[in-house]
Amino acid sequence: MRRTHDIFLIAPPGLEPLLAEEALALGFAPATPVPGGVEIRGDGAEIRRANLMLRGATRVLVRIASFRAMHLAQLDKRAHKVDWAAILRPDVPVRVEVTTRKSRIYHAGAAQSRIERAIADTVGAPATSDAPVTLKVRIDDDLVTVSVDTSGEALHRRGHKEWVGKAPLRETMAALVLRACGYAGDEPVVDPMCGSGTFVLEAAEIALGLMPGRDRRFALDDLALESPAPVLPASRDTALRFHGADRDTGAVRGAAANAVRAGVDGVTTFTAAPVSDAQPPEGPPGLVVVNPPYGARIGNRRQLFGLYGALGVTLAQRFRGWRVGLVTSDDGLARATGLDLTASAPIAHGGLRVKLWQCDLS
Ligand SMILES: C[S@@+](CC[C@H](N)C(=O)[O-])C[C@H]1O[C@@H](n2cnc3c(N)ncnc32)[C@H](O)[C@@H]1O
């Protein structure tokens, strides 16, 4: 029988319940949201499937050991008993990261060198700071928990968005925002300030049933941990179209090139236009999702009031029947749209706290 592991999906802070929803929808269980992520269980195939398929997870960690240690000698002894060879390969260097909290072992560096030595003595893998495999060790209330990061490079790096503008959204966050807006791949999506095209690309991929991890590798490929190829769903066609616009022609070119790399250029369009020119495409209504500039990162707040006002007027007048999702860090700017928006709880976004503001345009 295949071994079942405790798996921890790291979530963008504030979006844990949405990642739990996504995990459940993809058949992962129990999908319990906790601060910082979502707990699931599964075998090696499930670990690979989580890396390949979850759009909202930042990383997939697998717990490999948990034991008490009151002092360094005890840590040393117990770390030597861990079955490192089941997880790590002798030829692949490993990086050990330790955090300690409310524990008698308070010196993270000393704990790190004990664990590195236990790995070198047992499996033979060398420790380096730029290793392809990372072990995350938490010592909390004298309980040592060791996890291995099976993703490697963070999962928002799908491998397609080579062009990025000044304030890009992470793909993981964009995917969870789309989920929060009720987007399930069955309606058109418009982003009138698309920058690098993150929302448009994610929406098109969801509609086409493309796995977010299809074009990248994972740290999993450098581990001894067995992770056979899981059974995966096939992609599908869609008659839907996904539209991005931006007044910056460089952004429009960059987003279009990103779409080609992602293989979604057949269903996406990108247009150089100011937001006041936005028009709904022909066909049924869908979702407008937008992440306008906000003062903390780009632009000047006073000018931005005019921009948000223009966005609100354009949407209210031309996008009847559409839903709106707007991501901004500034409540005053969101209100300046004049739309009847409802705010989400705060979401962490690169050192800022943003909210998702939503409404239906009737
Ligand atoms: C925060 S960025 C959007 C980032 C995007 N979500 C991404 O992931 O790359 C805001 C974008 O709004 C665009 N923008 C600013 N004023 C605009 C206007 N009046 N009309 C259209 N686009 C505008 C900027 O060029 C910028 O690309």
The ligand as a Gaussian input file, in Angstrom:
#p B3LYP/6-31G(d) Opt

LIG

0 1
 C       -1.770000      47.359000     -10.956000
 S       -1.498000      47.305000     -12.685000
 C       -2.363000      45.839000     -13.178000
 C       -1.506000      44.636000     -13.030000
 C       -2.117000      43.384000     -13.584000
 N       -3.247000      42.933000     -12.787000
 C       -1.050000      42.304000     -13.685000
 O       -1.194000      41.262000     -13.045000
 O       -0.044000      42.513000     -14.361000
 C       -2.528000      48.561000     -13.287000
 C       -2.532000      48.716000     -14.794000
 O       -3.470000      49.749000     -15.137000
 C       -2.995000      50.378000     -16.300000
 N       -3.677000      51.687000     -16.417000
 C       -3.498000      52.803000     -15.685000
 N       -4.331000      53.772000     -16.082000
 C       -5.063000      53.265000     -17.085000
 C       -6.110000      53.788000     -17.919000
 N       -6.558000      55.033000     -17.774000
 N       -6.642000      52.970000     -18.844000
 C       -6.197000      51.694000     -19.004000
 N       -5.211000      51.166000     -18.262000
 C       -4.648000      51.931000     -17.311000
 C       -1.497000      50.466000     -16.080000
 O       -0.818000      50.648000     -17.321000
 C       -1.198000      49.141000     -15.389000
 O       -0.787000      48.176000     -16.326000

